[in-house]
Amino acid sequence: MKKVLLLTTGGTIAARTGEQGLAPDIKCQDILQMLPELEGFFEIESRDILNLDSSNIQPEEWQYIAEIVTEMLPKYDGIIITHGTDTMAYTASALSYMLQNLCKPVVLTGAQIPIERMFTDAKRNLQTAFAAVNAGVEGVTIAFDDKIINGCRAVKVRTLGFNAFESISAPYLGEVYADGIHVYAHNMDRKRDTFCLKKELCTDVFLLKLIPGTNPEIFDRLLDMKYRGIVIEAFGAGGTHFERRNLIPKLKKLVENGISIVACSQCLYEKSDFSMYEVGRKLLECGVIPGRDMTTEAIVTKLMWALGQTEDPKEVRAIFNTDYAGEVTL
Ligand SMILES: NC(=O)C[C@H](N)C(=O)O
């Protein structure tokens, strides 16, 4: 029988309606009581570690969760973490980098409807998470709506639909059917070294979505504010305007000041390629790091993590040229 640790952090899955609206309240023991069918199949221990809507989960919480996972993992076959859906993809990505060479399942799950309500998806999602642990799907994953998604490829794409998450530019790792869980790929050939926690993060990272007419002076302000990393969501396959409002000299200045800039596409699907158009090449020429087919969530957290590991922009670039958890196609 597999030994599983359930950690709860809050989110809608554990929410009740209070005077101020929905807020997390339900404890792990109550959650487990609602899933009596798991008892005969798993040896389960549980612990409430946070009680937050995921909008309140920030880099400090990612580090706290990573510490607990690192401490507890040797005693279990896998760990399931219940978490709000709104920022689950950020937490999953951050954990993917912090928990280096992870070779056991760490599965995040949650719900669109609280577990105590009719039509809740919480039980099904938890069952899927347990199935992922049982199947030994390694690494940080998200179990949701019968799918297992690599954590650093997940994006929340729906506010209300049960299919809230998609796996972007990467196949699902597994799916649940009537005959059980189908696991497609879980040995991603990347765990060569021993597991270790690398939890240092730099929170001085800013995300800017370009609009037609973005004022170039925004980049001077970001320099004044001492950001060390900037993620730019550019247009289409990769481009920004240089007519009339030329962003390029400003970006050059930032790079000269040692700031790491990573650029990706505003389009959710498919890769960016900044070498394709003149409007993209100019970014590469001033030293911007291409985000390739990574999600914005995976880039933002990777930049925070990279800047936590090194002060050298060249090493940050080298980190972005490395695939740690299946987050990027090189
Ligand atoms: N479905 C959810 O869990 C949404 C909630 N606001 C959260 O992220 O905590």
The ligand as a Tripos MOL2 file, in Angstrom:
@<TRIPOS>MOLECULE
LIG
    9     8     1     0     0
SMALL
NO_CHARGES

@<TRIPOS>ATOM
      1 N1        -10.8510   27.7140   -7.5410 N.am      1 LIG1
      2 C1        -10.0420   28.3290   -6.6870 C.2       1 LIG1
      3 O1         -9.3650   27.6840   -5.9280 O.2       1 LIG1
      4 C2         -9.9970   29.8410   -6.7300 C.3       1 LIG1
      5 C3         -9.5840   30.5020   -5.4470 C.3       1 LIG1
      6 N2         -9.7890   31.9300   -5.5320 N.3       1 LIG1
      7 C4         -8.1120   30.2560   -5.1360 C.2       1 LIG1
      8 O2         -7.2980   30.3050   -6.0130 O.co2     1 LIG1
      9 O3         -7.7610   30.0710   -3.9890 O.co2     1 LIG1
@<TRIPOS>BOND
     1     1     2 1
     2     2     3 2
     3     2     4 1
     4     4     5 1
     5     5     6 1
     6     5     7 1
     7     7     8 2
     8     7     9 1
@<TRIPOS>SUBSTRUCTURE
     1 LIG1         1 GROUP 0 **** ****
